[in-house]
Amino acid sequence: CCGSDDDGVDISAYFVTPTSDFGLKGDKRAIQAYFDYECSGNLQISLTGDGKTTIGPYTITANSTEGPQRRRGTFGKGLRWNYAKLKVENVSGSSFSIDNIDLLLGEIPISGK
């Protein structure tokens, strides 16, 4: 049957979004991500931007281990990027399914304009 481990070893699972500007041209930073999902535990998220610089992982703590939920993850302010990809992974072998991800992005103004 199913479980969170393979002979005592946690089963790691993750996915990475395609590299994208997420519909916003120019330099930006990620502020928050909202997840609609089901998960038997916590998730971790990280963001990799231009030049392969990564922020995270940040933990999204589940408020329930059953049923759908909407949770928020907050990013640090250290990464400026034009194109990036998001990585979502399980913690301690938890099972998960993602229905929707909403990213709140902030534009970085071009100096001199």
N, C-alpha and C positions, 0 to 999 in steps of 0.2 A: 504494500500500500504506500501511502504518502507519509512524508515526515520532513523535518528540518535538518536532518543529519544523515550522513552516509557512514554507517558503522562508527558513530561517535564524532565524525568530522562534519562541522557545519557546511551546508551546501551554499556556496556563494552564487548570487545571481545579480546581473546588472544589465542595463542598456544605456547606449549613448545616442543622443540625437544627432542628425546630420549637422555639419557645420553650417551656420546661418547668421545673417544679420538680424534675424527675428523681426523683419519688416521695418527696421529703423536704421536709416543710413547714417554713417559717421560714427565717431567714437561714442561709447555709452558705457554704463555700468549697470549691473543687475542689482536691484534693491531687494526684491522678495520674489518668491515663487509660491504659488498656491496649487496644491495637489488635491484632486478628487480621486480617491483610491480606496482599495480594501487591502489590509495588510495584517498579518498575524503578529507583527512586532514593529520595530522602528525602521526607517529608511535613512540613507545618507545621500546627500547631493553634493556635487562639485561642478564647477564651471571652468572650462579651459578656453582661454582666449587666444588672440593673435600671439605668435611667438611661443606658443605652447606653455604659457604661464597659467597655473591652476590655482583657484581658491577653493577651499574646502578640504576635506569633506565637512559638511554641516549635517547635524542629525535632526530629522523630523520625527518628533516623538508622537507615537500613536496615542489617541485618547481612548481607543477601544481595540480589541483584537478580533472583533467580528463586525461585519456590516460595513457599508460605505461611510466615508468620512471626508471632510475637507480640512486640510491642515496647511499651515503656512511655514515656509522656511525663509530665513533671512540670511542674505549674503553679506560678507565683509565688504568694505569700501575700497580695497586695494587694487582691484583689477579694472583697467580701462581696456576696451576692446572694440573692434569693428565687427569681426566675425568670431563666433564662439560655438561650443557644443556643451551640452548638459549631460552629466552622467548621474544616473539614479541607480542605487544598489541597496540590497537588503542588508540587515544587521543580524548576526547570529542565526543565519539560515531561515529567516522569516520568509513566508510566502507573500507575494504581493501582486496586485493587478492595478494598473493606472488607467483611469478613465479620461482624465484631462489634466493639463498643466497650463497655468496662466503665469506668465512672467511679467513683473512690474519692472520696467527699465527706466533709467534716467539718462537724458542726453547730457553730454559734456560740451559746453559751448566752445566754439572755435575762438581762440584768443585773437584780439585785434579786430573783431567784428562787432 
